[in-house]
Amino acid sequence: MAGGATAPLACNVASSHELTLNLVLPNGATRDVPAGTTGRDVVASIGPGLLKAAIAVAVDGDVFDLMTPLRKGGAFVVLKESDPRSLDLLRHSGAHILATAVRRLRPDAKIGFGPAIDDGFYYDFEVDKPFTPEDLEAFEAEMVKVAAEKFPFLREEVSKSEAQKRFADDPLKLERLAEFSDDEIISTYTDGPFIDLCRGPHVPDTSYLKNFKLLSAAAAYWRGDETRQMLQRIYATAFWKKDELEAHLHRITEARRRDHRVVGKQLDLFMFHPFAPGAAFWTERGTLLYNTLVDFVRGLQRADYKEIKTPLLYNKGLWETSGHWGKYRENMFLVLDSETSEHDFSLKPMNCPSHYLMYLAKKHSYRELPLRYATFDVLHRNEISGALSGLTRVRQFAQDDCHVFLMQSQIRDEVERLTKFILGYYSAFGLTARLKFATRPETRIGTDELWDGAELALREALDATGLPYELKPGDGAFYGPKIDFDVTDSIGRHWQLGTIQLDYNAPDRFDLNYTGEDNADHRPVVIHRAVSGSFERFIAILIEHFAGAFPVWLAPEQVRVLPIADDFAPVAREVTQRMRDAGIRATLDDGNDTLNYRIREAETMKTPYMAVIGKREAEAGTLAVRERGQGKKQEVVAVDAFIARVLEEIRTRALPVAVES
């Protein structure tokens, strides 16, 4: 990442030339080159055309820019624009170009770090006052100039003392350098007048940055430490192709337009109050939406799951047994014991341990397994106030949580069953998902032997589904490996939602058993399963996915009945009641405002159907129906036929023909 010093090198520059590296090309041919040869020289030896297209090289999967001396042999690949890894290099270099532009216009700015991130890059600066939109415009214009000057990214390896001399005027860099030992070799990169402490890699020169955009500036603590000074972080993005940049900027614009915090207020779904930070207040309309979602999940689980409720407050002994007191306490809301004046209690941040207590309350036979406990209990997690964000990051929430107790021999079938359940749930909302397999993290509980067995069992079960998946090494839960469901919404954003987590640790820690066919005690396996993640966050995603234009079955208000004049209000009232009796969420708007005004109000609330009643409709038993998104187009439909139509859409959970754009 930009601004990050290199790790110690395997050998120093002087001795590296005594070694020979064997490079294996994609076609099987080999090249033997002296250690320290640059990637550029190797590519040039293959052919001038390839050198012209080359962005960087990779050796055994490790990416190096063309100017970096190679110190190991192995599979040698040339990265072109078509290689997804090259985009990180472009963005990494974009961060340097941004810093170059800022230092040209604001020489007083002290430089921090500037890495590539998922959708772009950023750079941190220490300045006297926040950057303005006008500043960003000026920086962007200057970046265009820096790119046009085609400065090469020149790499140099220096000692710690030399690096300290070069960054004598940059206290943030000096702090980073102080963390390295005196004998480490450190790399710097220079583009034109700007020099940065950086491990690389980079594109060959600044002219490669053509399609980019500065997006915003925000405050950020130095090195993410809230006790340190506040810096100004400039966010930006870059792509190889102009149309890709334009598509990304369109998604950003769409995301702002669909922002659940704005749309949720417009649709009168929820609110927040300073007296309860991080906890949502659901309005009547929002509660209808929330309960409809819960009822949907509850209905899917009714046949095969046992729904339970457990307490919210527990003695710390439970969390010590589960391992959370040592690993997770800073994220828990601790409660003082009134007798001891010590933090001996906590509001539960997850349901798992309470479900183990329920399991322990009875003896269980192998005939009962798999045993699936499901709950919708409220949970609390102590998120810092600065991280709270609408419904997507809250302190109080509820999950569609399930814990499955099963035998080792049942894992494969259960994982396949749960995977189909989760994917089917998402499809009801027009959402698609990619699967990711996450393995043991560095901080974990349980023996390596236990983890070996858990990872093998879950991978075999995942392979048996026949579904493609991506590997996420080190991203498992602290108690076991997991399958994550990465959901894509209507504007192409990814959200990590559902999960299937295999846990061999909890049964040991809580001494869970079942009586086997041999009449002896055996240890079950636990699977943790969530589908929505949390209802709060999932509703936020749905609001933005549908831009508030929910499918009929999910909409808080499904039909708004509008009499043209007071004379037709009694008929409209009767029709509204008929719809309600049939199970349709219908409302009557017979207010004094004009019909056009009332229609606009219904459109603003994104009501799926407006049923207008005038003289002709009142006499014929019909409705002039306007469908959301169809403008002034309307069709005359018999009341009974319209009720049947809406009920069928609710029954089938029909999706809109196209999610609103």
LOTOR-926972 format. One record per residue (C-alpha): x, y negated, z negated. Coordinates in steps of 0.001 Angstrom, whole numbers, plus 500000, padded with zeros to 6 digits. Each point is the difference from the previous one (the first is absolute). Layout:
% residues N
REC       px       py       pz
REC        X        Y        Z
...
This chain:
% residues 661
REC       px       py       pz
REC   500000   500000   500000
REC   501124   496459   500527
REC   501863   498541   497109
REC   500847   503402   498505
REC   503628   501039   499491
REC   501079   503359   501286
REC   500456   503028   497823
REC   503538   501390   499596
REC   501400   501410   503232
REC   501129   503591   500266
REC   503511   498966   500980
REC   501803   496744   500496
REC   500685   498464   503382
REC   503732   500736   499977
REC   499613   503735   499549
REC   496892   500434   502164
REC   501962   499914   503271
REC   501898   503122   498974
REC   496750   501983   500382
REC   498224   501229   503122
REC   496225   500016   500219
REC   498049   502513   502061
REC   496832   498472   501450
REC   497338   502228   501569
REC   497884   498295   502686
REC   496319   500854   500603
REC   500909   502062   503106
REC   502432   502128   497976
REC   503159   498323   501296
REC   502542   498883   497404
REC   502321   497058   499479
REC   503049   500069   497729
REC   500878   496484   498880
REC   502252   498522   497313
REC   498233   499081   496755
REC   499371   496286   500048
REC   498934   499945   503645
REC   496959   497747   500421
REC   496684   501258   501295
REC   500348   497551   502885
REC   503219   501654   501187
REC   498419   503447   499894
REC   496933   498856   501967
REC   502210   498208   502547
REC   501888   503248   500588
REC   496724   501704   500896
REC   498905   497401   502561
REC   499542   496253   500612
REC   496242   500348   500586
REC   499509   501627   496646
REC   502095   497313   498313
REC   497791   497298   501491
REC   496870   501648   498533
REC   501565   500915   496652
REC   498759   498289   496838
REC   501874   502156   497475
REC   501119   503597   499425
REC   499139   502739   497530
REC   502320   502707   498675
REC   498222   502888   498297
REC   497000   497713   499545
REC   501892   497090   498407
REC   499659   496812   502065
REC   502985   497744   500715
REC   500242   496896   502131
REC   502322   499996   502985
REC   502699   498065   498107
REC   500259   502309   496964
REC   503066   502307   499820
REC   498831   503609   499922
REC   501288   502101   497104
REC   498215   503282   500514
REC   499207   502361   502861
REC   496831   501848   500895
REC   496980   499661   502291
REC   500440   496738   501928
REC   496940   498160   501317
REC   499777   496623   501725
REC   497075   497873   498811
REC   498125   498030   502654
REC   496974   497737   499610
REC   497752   503030   500379
REC   501405   501533   496808
REC   497776   498949   497043
REC   503105   499579   497827
REC   501243   497167   502195
REC   497139   497763   498845
REC   501407   499906   496460
REC   503318   498797   501425
REC   498265   497250   501943
REC   498135   498842   496905
REC   503073   500289   497796
REC   501844   497788   502470
REC   496991   497683   500066
REC   500487   499443   496265
REC   503585   498866   500653
REC   498859   497712   502799
REC   497380   498521   497683
REC   502668   499346   497360
REC   502229   498455   502678
REC   497217   497616   501008
REC   499117   499075   496424
REC   503620   499267   499104
REC   500337   497798   503073
REC   497006   497877   498999
REC   500313   500387   496222
REC   503710   500387   499151
REC   499093   499785   496306
REC   497980   503258   500124
REC   501645   502792   498024
REC   499603   503392   501673
REC   498701   503158   498379
REC   499007   503234   501757
REC   498201   500568   503299
REC   498932   503569   500843
REC   497862   501463   502728
REC   496632   501192   498648
REC   497145   502064   501431
REC   498439   497262   502132
REC   502876   497582   500397
REC   502632   498414   497779
REC   500548   497300   497417
REC   502810   497923   498521
REC   500235   498443   496527
REC   501378   496501   499414
REC   500569   497934   496885
REC   498884   496428   500716
REC   498835   496991   497999
REC   496419   500028   501267
REC   497737   502452   501854
REC   500150   500252   503783
REC   497107   498369   501861
REC   498255   501147   503215
REC   501934   497222   501748
REC   503248   501495   498674
REC   499071   503387   501455
REC   499290   498432   503393
REC   503416   498327   499957
REC   501760   503202   498922
REC   498258   501981   502744
REC   501043   497473   502646
REC   503578   500153   498727
REC   499934   503815   500143
REC   499138   499746   503696
REC   503151   497906   500445
REC   502150   502455   498030
REC   498698   502873   502137
REC   500732   498062   503188
REC   503612   499457   498897
REC   500549   503768   500184
REC   502252   500215   496939
REC   501438   503503   499595
REC   499537   501684   496629
REC   503638   500390   498961
REC   500727   502510   497267
REC   502999   499725   497702
REC   501035   502180   497067
REC   501549   498088   497116
REC   501095   500506   496419
REC   497940   498819   497070
REC   502352   497086   499316
REC   499848   498853   503618
REC   496213   500218   500003
REC   499861   497877   496824
REC   502028   497309   501760
REC   497703   500023   503021
REC   496851   499679   497871
REC   501394   497626   497392
REC   497128   497547   500647
REC   497267   502658   499805
REC   499347   500968   496355
REC   497381   502617   500952
REC   502557   501831   502146
REC   502665   499685   497310
REC   497667   501646   497506
REC   499547   502942   502343
REC   503752   500259   500631
REC   500696   500122   496274
REC   498270   503383   499877
REC   502581   501684   502256
REC   503366   501400   498976
REC   503218   498320   501152
REC   501017   502812   502375
REC   496762   500195   501975
REC   500016   498947   503634
REC   497231   497541   500734
REC   498647   498979   503378
REC   498937   496568   501187
REC   498193   498972   503177
REC   500414   496708   501810
REC   497696   498561   502652
REC   501235   496592   501140
REC   500527   497771   496958
REC   498213   502317   497559
REC   501656   502728   497968
REC   498149   502472   497809
REC   500846   502830   497640
REC   498398   502999   501675
REC   500385   503716   500663
REC   498329   499777   503426
REC   499104   501291   502487
REC   499132   497269   502523
REC   499119   499507   503653
REC   502981   498918   502163
REC   499210   496259   500029
REC   497376   497396   499112
REC   498458   499885   503497
REC   498254   503319   499338
REC   497484   498163   497785
REC   497388   498737   502467
REC   496550   500878   498682
REC   499684   498876   496394
REC   497883   497842   497706
REC   500470   498425   496574
REC   496857   500843   498054
REC   500054   498420   496562
REC   502024   498894   497010
REC   499374   501185   496456
REC   501636   499904   496604
REC   502050   503032   498938
REC   502154   500675   496962
REC   503698   500573   500613
REC   500504   503766   500285
REC   496369   500545   498978
REC   500739   499088   496376
REC   497322   497719   498541
REC   502503   498704   497435
REC   502245   498608   502765
REC   499735   496904   502171
REC   497271   499582   502594
REC   501068   500090   503646
REC   498197   499186   503239
REC   499374   503053   502189
REC   499294   499501   503709
REC   498106   502873   501607
REC   500306   500650   503723
REC   499531   502703   502598
REC   501629   501004   503272
REC   499370   502499   502790
REC   501801   501077   503131
REC   497008   499241   502213
REC   497872   496864   500144
REC   496721   501890   500183
REC   500915   501934   496835
REC   500655   496728   498172
REC   496699   498554   501225
REC   498124   503121   498900
REC   501591   499788   496563
REC   499137   496314   499632
REC   496427   500824   501041
REC   499849   502619   497236
REC   501208   497410   497506
REC   497319   497565   501159
REC   497380   502739   499778
REC   501182   500983   496537
REC   499569   496423   498811
REC   496530   499777   501554
REC   498998   503296   498384
REC   501617   499284   496616
REC   497792   501863   497519
REC   500361   497203   497457
REC   498402   497555   502444
REC   497474   502383   501593
REC   499071   501475   496625
REC   499101   496538   498710
REC   498083   499197   503201
REC   497987   503211   499668
REC   499512   499499   496235
REC   501548   503350   499044
REC   502337   499290   497080
REC   501749   497316   497976
REC   502871   499584   497533
REC   500306   497892   496851
REC   503048   498856   497987
REC   498505   501572   496870
REC   500434   503457   501601
REC   503061   499753   502281
REC   500351   502882   502419
REC   496497   501353   499403
REC   497196   499530   502519
REC   496458   498847   499237
REC   497670   501718   502482
REC   496893   498084   501072
REC   496710   501741   500726
REC   500955   500330   503664
REC   503506   501161   499139
REC   498679   502518   497516
REC   497710   501429   502694
REC   503029   500414   502265
REC   502112   501481   497199
REC   497314   502470   498917
REC   499280   501047   503585
REC   503661   500925   500369
REC   500057   501886   496696
REC   496774   501815   500898
REC   501514   501035   503326
REC   503022   501605   498322
REC   497836   501485   497257
REC   497748   501587   502614
REC   502933   501542   501855
REC   501270   501510   496735
REC   496721   501082   498454
REC   500183   503682   500971
REC   503589   500866   499090
REC   501177   497493   497393
REC   499202   499571   496316
REC   499528   496295   499262
REC   501130   498995   496524
REC   500571   496836   497942
REC   502781   499538   497468
REC   500988   497250   497503
REC   501895   496852   500998
REC   502149   499665   496832
REC   502560   502575   498817
REC   502622   500441   497340
REC   503557   499808   501292
REC   500440   503700   499198
REC   498129   500834   503200
REC   502337   497845   502083
REC   503068   501430   498273
REC   498852   503487   500926
REC   499305   498982   503607
REC   503290   498068   500321
REC   498336   496653   500728
REC   501006   498385   496700
REC   503652   500169   501020
REC   499650   499494   503756
REC   496982   497714   500389
REC   499441   498095   496747
REC   500798   496564   501464
REC   497056   500462   502392
REC   497542   500918   497247
REC   497775   497768   497881
REC   501123   500797   496468
REC   497579   499599   497111
REC   500929   499358   496359
REC   498850   502526   497425
REC   498130   497909   497439
REC   501411   502126   497162
REC   503668   500219   501005
REC   500295   496755   502007
REC   501970   501959   502579
REC   499361   500676   503667
REC   498748   503525   499468
REC   497195   499870   502558
REC   499630   499217   503682
REC   497223   499516   502525
REC   500384   502771   502519
REC   501769   499052   503250
REC   499098   503335   501620
REC   497599   502885   499409
REC   502347   502990   500161
REC   500813   500575   496303
REC   496372   499665   498926
REC   499038   502665   502520
REC   502619   502321   498513
REC   498349   499555   496597
REC   496654   500941   501535
REC   501571   503102   501536
REC   501587   500967   496663
REC   496649   499781   498213
REC   498910   503376   501415
REC   501486   503323   501008
REC   500087   500464   503758
REC   499997   503092   502187
REC   501598   500451   503395
REC   496431   500412   501273
REC   499355   496265   499325
REC   502931   498807   502086
REC   500330   497735   501874
REC   498372   497817   497339
REC   499484   496434   501259
REC   499421   497175   497507
REC   498879   496722   501594
REC   499504   496636   498334
REC   499338   496337   500747
REC   501264   498630   496675
REC   501370   496482   499598
REC   503812   499694   499787
REC   502296   497168   498898
REC   503552   499235   501095
REC   502024   497055   498759
REC   500929   498324   503275
REC   501912   496732   499637
REC   497818   496971   500673
REC   502037   498913   503026
REC   499309   503321   501734
REC   496202   499801   499701
REC   498304   499526   503376
REC   496238   500159   500474
REC   498762   503593   499930
REC   503215   501472   501391
REC   502028   499522   496796
REC   497959   500004   496796
REC   500363   500987   496368
REC   496651   501764   499670
REC   498827   502486   502621
REC   498417   503401   500555
REC   501128   502903   502160
REC   498151   502854   501648
REC   502337   502188   498023
REC   500138   503790   499951
REC   502224   502581   498343
REC   499954   503551   501256
REC   501151   502860   497770
REC   500918   503001   502107
REC   502189   503050   500436
REC   503233   499951   501953
REC   498410   502253   502628
REC   497235   497427   500614
REC   502202   497007   500825
REC   500007   500422   503775
REC   496225   500302   500354
REC   499351   497168   497542
REC   502381   497576   501708
REC   498371   500739   503351
REC   496564   499490   498448
REC   500970   496716   498346
REC   501691   498721   503156
REC   496849   500611   502053
REC   497913   498345   497284
REC   502153   496852   499955
REC   500278   499663   503789
REC   496251   500562   500369
REC   499324   497289   497428
REC   502118   497478   501909
REC   498345   500862   503294
REC   496652   498835   498565
REC   501458   496481   500078
REC   501768   500278   503363
REC   503387   500252   498259
REC   502811   502280   501151
REC   502875   501245   497848
REC   503559   501273   500301
REC   501344   502489   497478
REC   503278   499515   498123
REC   501790   502575   497858
REC   501807   498411   497035
REC   502686   501898   498080
REC   501627   499686   496559
REC   500968   496489   498847
REC   503214   499195   498183
REC   498104   499339   496754
REC   497879   503052   499228
REC   499020   502549   497388
REC   500404   503755   500314
REC   502845   502272   501043
REC   501447   500223   503500
REC   498740   503593   500119
REC   496467   498823   499317
REC   500301   497319   502691
REC   501405   502489   502504
REC   496933   502181   499549
REC   497542   497106   500154
REC   501511   498481   503145
REC   500156   503363   501750
REC   496386   500823   499141
REC   498640   496618   501085
REC   502022   499921   503226
REC   498828   503491   500938
REC   496399   498998   499321
REC   500413   496833   502070
REC   501593   501934   502855
REC   497073   502426   499919
REC   497559   497172   500823
REC   501699   499592   503393
REC   499867   496211   499621
REC   503023   497824   500795
REC   501638   498196   497109
REC   502925   497746   499168
REC   502600   500751   497313
REC   500460   497435   497170
REC   503032   501174   497996
REC   500091   498818   496398
REC   496513   498468   500061
REC   498142   502617   497974
REC   498270   499412   496676
REC   502220   500349   496932
REC   498295   503331   499198
REC   499713   501590   503455
REC   500111   499796   503814
REC   497034   498602   501887
REC   498244   499532   503327
REC   499068   496380   500666
REC   497357   498872   502482
REC   501077   496875   501908
REC   496807   498472   501405
REC   499857   497689   503052
REC   497266   497360   500104
REC   498304   498284   502949
REC   502792   497450   500491
REC   502841   502486   499756
REC   501113   499476   496412
REC   501067   502953   497868
REC   498749   500701   496482
REC   501147   502806   497722
REC   496761   501336   498488
REC   499312   503654   499259
REC   502415   502422   498428
REC   500388   503694   499205
REC   502596   500542   497270
REC   501217   503420   498885
REC   500918   500121   496317
REC   501830   502870   498308
REC   501129   497812   497084
REC   496673   499140   498359
REC   498922   503639   499473
REC   503257   500606   498121
REC   499870   496782   497988
REC   496372   500600   498950
REC   500286   503796   499770
REC   497117   500577   502429
REC   499004   503628   500548
REC   497405   502223   501584
REC   499233   503669   499471
REC   501044   502002   503039
REC   498566   503150   501490
REC   502480   501917   497828
REC   498425   498431   496885
REC   503256   498149   499241
REC   500632   496248   499810
REC   501357   498282   503110
REC   501051   496452   500783
REC   497777   498136   502493
REC   501195   497386   502483
REC   498468   496499   500044
REC   499187   497986   503122
REC   499308   496278   499611
REC   497696   498682   502724
REC   498736   496510   500797
REC   498219   498952   503184
REC   499255   496273   499872
REC   502991   499296   497791
REC   497956   497553   497959
REC   496502   498835   500877
REC   501049   496372   499578
REC   502869   500207   502458
REC   498055   502213   502416
REC   497107   497529   500075
REC   502493   497211   500752
REC   501328   502080   502896
REC   496481   500721   501258
REC   499052   496312   499846
REC   502999   499175   502196
REC   499634   503087   502220
REC   496392   499071   500849
REC   500548   496229   499603
REC   497034   500188   497611
REC   497707   501451   502697
REC   499367   503293   498209
REC   498237   502924   501641
REC   496324   500152   499115
REC   500364   502782   497410
REC   502623   498046   498061
REC   498648   496457   500350
REC   498645   498514   496729
REC   497128   498512   502006
REC   498899   502078   502982
REC   497007   498046   501339
REC   498831   496437   499471
REC   496328   499408   500782
REC   499208   496484   501305
REC   496417   498754   500461
REC   499813   497150   502510
REC   497512   498068   497855
REC   498163   500240   496676
REC   496975   501519   501754
REC   501985   503176   500659
REC   501658   500270   496575
REC   497444   502542   498638
REC   500660   502345   502935
REC   503765   499487   499599
REC   499702   500786   496288
REC   498127   503209   500751
REC   502552   501056   502640
REC   502884   499292   497619
REC   498397   502170   497330
REC   499458   502832   502509
REC   503706   499893   500838
REC   500992   500019   496341
REC   497673   502906   499275
REC   501692   501885   502834
REC   503438   499414   498409
REC   501194   497042   502067
REC   501705   497056   498303
REC   497721   497322   501437
REC   499535   496410   498860
REC   497344   497435   500841
REC   500929   496442   500869
REC   496746   498035   500160
REC   501538   496713   498859
REC   499139   496537   501235
REC   503033   499609   502286
REC   499618   500253   503770
REC   500159   503417   501621
REC   503263   499118   501740
REC   501578   499004   496705
REC   498870   503250   498344
REC   501347   502014   502948
REC   503364   498248   499678
REC   500008   500809   496281
REC   499424   503695   500745
REC   502771   499915   502623
REC   502375   498363   497512
REC   499282   502814   497548
REC   500675   502487   502836
REC   496667   501747   499493
REC   499774   502894   502507
REC   496377   499329   501014
REC   497632   497025   499991
REC   496316   500853   500415
REC   498005   496942   501119
REC   496196   499977   499627
REC   497803   497538   501871
REC   496385   500053   501099
REC   500522   502616   502732
REC   501985   502320   497691
REC   497525   499602   497123
REC   497068   500943   502218
REC   501753   502904   501799
REC   501815   501535   497018
REC   503388   499335   501586
REC   503229   498156   499226
REC   502211   497760   502122
REC   503335   501575   499050
REC   503338   498238   500266
REC   503086   502159   499540
REC   503140   498551   498476
REC   502550   498920   502595
REC   497511   499953   502877
REC   499371   496239   500011
REC   496464   498951   500825
REC   499141   503318   501628
REC   496997   501643   498359
REC   497680   502925   500614
REC   496432   500573   498897
REC   499671   503261   498056
REC   497124   501613   498113
REC   500495   499787   496233
REC   499947   503780   499499
REC   502431   500532   502871
REC   502387   497390   498597
REC   499886   501532   496522
REC   500756   503418   501508
REC   502882   498506   501991
REC   501625   498386   496951
REC   499521   503130   497893
REC   501709   502080   502676
REC   502972   497621   500031
REC   500196   500300   496226
REC   499682   503791   500075
REC   502711   500453   502624
REC   502150   497162   498612
REC   500242   498646   503519
REC   502884   497633   500654
REC   499664   496765   501962
REC   500606   500440   503742
REC   503210   497997   499448
REC   501489   498620   496816
REC   499627   496212   500117
REC   502960   498203   501572
